[in-house]
Amino acid sequence: MSGSAKNLIIILGLATIAFAGYFLYQQQAASALDTTATSDQELEEMLLKTQVFIARRQALDSVVIDDNVLEHEVFVTLKTYTRPVPEIPEGRDNPFDPMVQGVRVSQPVE
């Protein structure tokens, strides 16, 4: 490999590493929550939304589902009207075999 090719590869590698480092730094800076930049009103809104979320979560946690209804005799005596699904073969043995107007043309494998 010539000297200029090595230099080019080294420069491109360093540029890639620098770009990756800058990208990761920006990701870390964007994800940090800076409470000093937010006003008291914004903090109050966040607190209110958090309290609403906690209240809704507690309401959902207090819900009890009674599954004894499904064991009631009315549900147990229901007649089923389902039909078995017929088994249909899927696809072809060799999907790469050519087809002529829907008819499979078999060719010997060499």
HUJORA-V524897 format. One line per field, one symbol per residue. phi: phi as a letter, one per 20 degrees, with the letter a starting at -180 (. if undefined). burial: I if it has 9 or more other ideal C-beta (glycine too) atoms within 8 Angstrom, else O. Layout:
phi: ???
burial: ???
This chain:
phi: .fffffffffffffffffffffffffffffefedffeeeffffffffffffffffffffffefdeeefffefffffefeedfdfefedfemdfcfeffcdlndfdecfed
burial: OOOOOIOOOOOOOOOOOOOOOOOOOOOOOOOOOOOOOOOOOOIOOIOOOOOOOOOOOOOOOOOOOOOOOOOOOOIOOOOOOOOOOOOOOOOOOOOOIOOOOOOOOOOOOO
